[in-house]
């Protein structure tokens, strides 16, 4: 291969591994040789030679949740451009399973690094030494100690933006669905803080009756919580849902109660799922930049595989407020939300 491309064996290895620091001319020569020779790398030989498998692991709580399914797709795409394959596993909200996947010795023969979206493993991570463990990049909104690479969105600001948008349309009885105080998870805790901060900034006192828990972020949980809210003596005129699936369930509850979205109750979610774009009314949401999260995570894990001694890097992924029909301005509106983008 190297002789056919008239380059060094090292250059061929770098191109095959997807390293960026290869000139375009050299990369083109190697890729042309690969096509001409119909070269197929032998993964067993590569593992024996380099000690690496060319496989990354992505561990998420629930693969059937659309957000994590979309994240898996983007991670697979990003890894493929760097010459890696991806193995996907789920923890099912099981703390013990998270711990085994994170610390189990048997996994070292399967993949080179782990992209991990944990719910409850902060304690285990605090006891781990990044220089002696499997290369690891954390995803999600836990507050870690900075020793590991971590890619996350600013959940507090995302919730603040969504709630502030509802207030900007004239809503004053703004509820929220998605709190999980009994679990201690970071995401609902941060989104609750952002929701409450936005209300206080608008001169509105958060009402505990308007903050409803959700055991899981699914349609049924949103539906049940919204029904409870709509049964209050003074029902809310807007609901911020901590996920789009919760919001889809909440909108159905509003309609089943004989009310209209957004005329009677405005609804907004988080995630920007495709389902929300085609719902009727279309769902306002906070869009998370999943391709950016995936690309950053893959770049960091490959860098750490190359040099396990690198310091941890904390990366904030951007988000965007998308305003659609479910929060369309009412006659009470005084001014449009300046942070709102078209949600087509």
N, C-alpha and C positions, 0 to 999 in steps of 0.2 A: 504493500500500500504506500509506504513512505517513498520507496524508490519510484513507483509509478507517478506519484504526485511531485517528485523532485523536491521533497521537504524532509525534515528530520522526523524521527519517530516521535519525539517530544511534541512537535507541532501537530501531528496527527492525533495524538492523545488529547491535546488541549482542545482541538476542534471537536472531537468526539465527546469530550466532557462538557462542551458548551461554554468554555472560558471566554470572557469578553476581550481579553488582552491579546488578540490575534488579529493581524492586519487583514483587511478584506481580501486582498490579493491572495494571501496564503490560505484563508478560509475557502475561497472560491476554488483554488487548485485541489484542495483536499476533498471538497464536496464533489467536484467533477470526477475525481478518481474513484470515489465511493460509488457513484452512479455507473461509471464505465466498467468497474470490476464487479458490480452488483454485490458489494461487500455487506456482510451481515455479521455484526460483532457477536462473539461468543460470551454470554454473560457469566458462565461458570469459569472460563479462563480469566476473564477480567477480575472476578472476585478473588481467585487464587493469586493473581499477580499483584493486585493493588490492595486487597483487603476490603474493597468496597463492592457494593451490590448494584449501584446505580438506581436504587429504589428509596423513595422517601415515604414516610408514614404521615397521614393526616388523621388526627383523632378528634372527633366532634361529639357533642352530646347526643344528637339525633339526626341521622342522615335523611329522614323523611320530612324534616322541617325545610320548607323551601329555601330559607336563607342559607342553611348549611349545605343543601344540595347545590345551590348556586356557587357557594364558596368552593366546594369540592371541584366543580367544573372548572372554575378559574384557576385553582391551584394545579390541576392536571394540565391545563393548557400552558401555564407559565413554566411548569417543570419540564414539559416536553421540549420547549425551546432551548432548555439548558441540558438536554440529553438524559433526563431522569424520568422514571416512571413513579407512580404514586399508588400506595396501598391505603385504602380508606377503612377506618374502623370507627365504631361508636361506643360510647360509654353507657348510654341509656340512663343518665343521671345517677349512676351507681358509683358512689365514692370509692368503694373498694376496687371496682374495676378500673377506675381512673388511676388509682395508686399502682395497680399491677402493670397497667400499660406504660406508666411513667417510669417505674423503677424495676420492672421484671427483667432478669438477666437473659431470658430466652429470646427476647426481641433483638438482641445484638446481631444475630445471624441473619436477620431478615432485611434490614434496611440501614441506611447510612445516617439518617437524621429524622427528627420528629417535629412536625408542625402540630401543636397541641392547643385545643380550645377547651380549657378545663372549667369546671364549675366550682369544685370544692377542694382543690389540691394545694392551696397556698401553703399550708403547714408543711407538707412533704417537700415542696420546693425550697422552703426556707432552710431545710436541713441538707440540701444537695449542693455539691461542689461542681460548678459549671465546667471546670477544667478536667474533671474525671468522669463525667457522665456522657451519655449519648448526646451528640449535637442537638440542641433543642431551641425552637422558636415558639413563644407563647402567643396565642391569639385571644382576643376577647378583652373584657374590661376589668378583670381582677387588678387590684393594686399590688404589684410585686415589688421586690426590693431592688430592682435595677441590675441584678447580676446576669439575668438572662435577656436575650433579645425578645422584644415584646412589640407586637403590632396591634393597635386598637383604635377605636374611634373615641371622641370625647362625648360620652353618653350624657353627661350632665348638660353640656351645651346643646346637644341635639334635642333633649327633652325641653330645655328652656326655649329653644327656637319654636318648637311645635306648639307649646303652650302660649307663648307670646303671640303667635299668629292667631290662635283662637280668640285671645283677648282683643287683638286688633280688629276683629270683625264685629266687635260689640258684645261678645259673650261675657257674662259675669259669673255664671254658675258653672265653672269648668271642673269636670270630674276627671279621674284618671283610673285606668285599669291596668294591672300588671304588677302590683307590689307583691313581694315574697319575703316578708320579714322573718318568717320562721326558718328560711333556708340560709339566709346570710349571703346570698349571691351578690356579686358586685353590680351587675347590670341593672336589676330592678332598684337597688339602693341608689345608684347614681341617677337613674331616670326619675325616681321619686324626688330627689334633691333638686334636679333641674326644673321639674314641674312646680314645686313649691316656691322656688326662687323666682320664677317668672310671675307667679301670682302676687307675691309680695312686692315685686318691682312695679306692678300695676296698681298697687294699693288694695289688693284683694286678700283677705285672710283665708288661708287654706282651711277647708272644712273636712275634718276626719271622715265624715259620712260620705264624702265624695271620692275618697281614695279606696279602691276595691282591689283585693288580691286576686291572683290568678295562679292556680297550681301549675299550669303549663300555658305556654303561649300559643294556644290553639283556638280555632273558631268557637268551639263549644264553651270554652272558658270565657271568651269575650261575650258570648250570647248570655250566659248565666249572670255574669257580673253586671251587664247593661240592664238586664231585666230588674235586678235589685235596685239599681240606680233610678230607673224610670218609675219604680213603685214608691219612691220617697215622696213625702208630702210636698216638697218643693223640688221637682226633678231638675237635673242639670240641663243647661242649654248647649253644652258642648262636652265632648269626651275625648281626652287624649289617651290613646291605647299604646302600650309599650311595644307592640308589634303589629304588622299589617294583618296577620291572621286574627288576632284579638279584635282588630277594628272591623274586619269583615263580619265576624260574629255579632259585634255590637250593632252594626248597621241593620242586620237582619232583625235583631231584637227591637230596634226603633220602629221598623216597618210593621212588625207583628203587634206592636202596641198601638197601631193606628196613627203613628206620627210619621213625619217626613224628615229626611236628611237632604239638605242642611236646614230647611226652613224652621223646624222645631228643635232639632239637635244636630249640631255640627260634629263631625268625627274625623280624626286624623290618626295615622299610625306611624310606624317606623319600619323600614326595610326597602320600600319601593319594589314590591313583588309585582310580577307581570299581571297577576290576577287583579290587583287593585287598579291597574290602568284601564282595564276593560270592564270593570264593575259598573253598575248603574245605580247611583251616581259614581263616577270615578273617584278613587280614594286619594285624598291629600296625604302626604307622607313625608318622612325624612329619608332621603335617599342615601344609602351607604355605598361608598365607592369600593365594591367588592373586587373588581379587577386590580385596583391599586393595592388593596390589602393582600391579595394573593401574590402579586408580583414582588412586593416588599418582603413578604414572608419567605418566598422561594429564594430571593437574592440573599437574604440574611442567613438562611440555613446552608446554602452552598458556600458562602464565605466562611461560616463557622466550621463546616466539614473540612475546608482547606486549612483553617487555622483555629483550633479549639481554644486558644488563649486569648482571642479577641475580646475586648470589653463588651458588655451588653449594650445594645442600642435600643432606645425607646422611640417608636415611630407612631405618630398620630395620623390616622387616615382622615381625609376630608369627608364632609357630609354636606348635603344640600336640601333645603326646604323646598318641596314641590307642592304647589297649590292647585288643587283640582276641584271638582264639583262638590265634594262632600263637605267643604268648608267655604263654599261660595259666599261672598259678602252679603250681608243682610242689610235691611234698611237702617239698622242701628250703626253701621260702620262709619267711623270717622275718618279713617285713612288706611290705605293698603299697607300690608306688611312690607317693609323695605327689603327684607331678606328673602322674600318669596320669589321663586322662579316658576316659569310655566311648567306644568306637569304633564305635558303631552308624552 
